[in-house]
Structures are given as structure tokens and as C-alpha cells.
Amino acid sequence: MSQLRNDFGDIDIYLFDQLLRGRIAPGMRVLDAGCGTGRNLVYLLKHGYEIAACDCDPASVTTVRALAARLAPHLPDDRFRLEPIEDMSFADASADVVLASAVLHFAADDDQFNAMVSGLWRVLAPGGMLFTRLASSIGIETRIEKISGRRFRLPDGSVRYLVDEPLLMTLTASLGGELLDPIKTTVVQEQRAMTTWVVRKNAEC
């Protein structure tokens, strides 16, 4: 177990699945948007991926810079930026894979959520993959308390911006993308639901 953690860190199991299926190949440009302390970057930094990342928490960015300096010292600090997803400074179409794991559900409202999704899509290259994990109402519709818009209080007491399948399907179509996997949701003892939304950006986008 310790060797696995050393190799992969605390990687999201659904992201690990994408690696196993060869969708994130060595040498690809990967942007982790809302990277936190880099739990999804350990393996990628060790194996020659061109990594960039951002987060709006200064301590997280400092931690990820230190992680990169240790595991991939050829990557400059300016690839790890203190900035929000909706206002990223990375160039258009600069990533083959964009990750946004457990971050979109912190949107305050529709405007911020849409701006975050637009930011992710802008930096994704045509033919690239957007991988997201986010809170949803799927499977717990009768157990959540609406606050306003798509902001809900969950049974575990947290407040999140919640998507559902119709919204994700509408977003996929409006972006001009296509689902790489069916939308998958894990319900955790009726306390919260986490949904995986994986989309390819079509070449003409």
C-alpha cells in the first residue's frame, strides 16, 4: 500500500481509470484547474507529463510548487499559478487534458459556474479531454434543501452548487463536445452524490 501511495499519491480513482485506459498518455499537456495540494499530480509529475496547475488558495499553490520542484524540477514555478478557474491566464488550447476534480461545486451561482466551465473549455485543445468530478443532485433529490438557484444544503450539512444529468447533457451539447463516458454518479450513504463528467472537445471547436 505504501508503494502504491508513493507512486500515485491520493489520486482520484476515476482519474486513475482514465490513466488505465490510455486516455492520458505520457508527454501530454495536463492542466489541473483547482489543483488543491496536488493529490492528482504525483504520478503525472513523475512520468513526463507537461503539467500546469492553478488554485485560488496560496498555501495550495505553494505546496504544489514544492511538489513539482521535487518530482519534476524542469517545470518552472510559473506553470503553477494563483488564480481562479474562471480567470485563468493560461493560453487558449494549451492543454490536451484539463482536470477539475471536486471544484466546480464551489460555484456561488450560475454565472460563476458557467464562467468556470468556459475557462476550462477555453484552455482545452481541440481533440482534448475534460475530466471533472463534481457534486450533483442525482440520486439524492429528495434529501437536499434548496437555498437558491442550484445552491443546496446536503444531508451532510455542506452547501454546494449541484448539477444534474439534464444540465450536463445540455452543457456537453452547447460546448460542442461529446461524452467519452456515460455520466456516472456515486451516492455516499445518501449524504452526498459525486458525478463524473468526461467530455472530448471536438476538433472543430
SULVEN-V948868 format. One line per field, one symbol per residue. burial: + if it has 16 or more other ideal C-beta (glycine too) atoms within 10 Angstrom, else -. A space follows every 50 residues. Layout:
# SULVEN-V948868
burial = ???
This chain:
# SULVEN-V948868
burial = -------++-++-++--+----++---++++++++++++++++++---++ ++++++---++-+++-++--++--+---+++--+++-+-+--++++++++ +++++++----++-+++-+++-+++--+++++++++++-+---+-----+ ++-+-----+++++--++--++--+-+-----+-+------+++++++++ +----
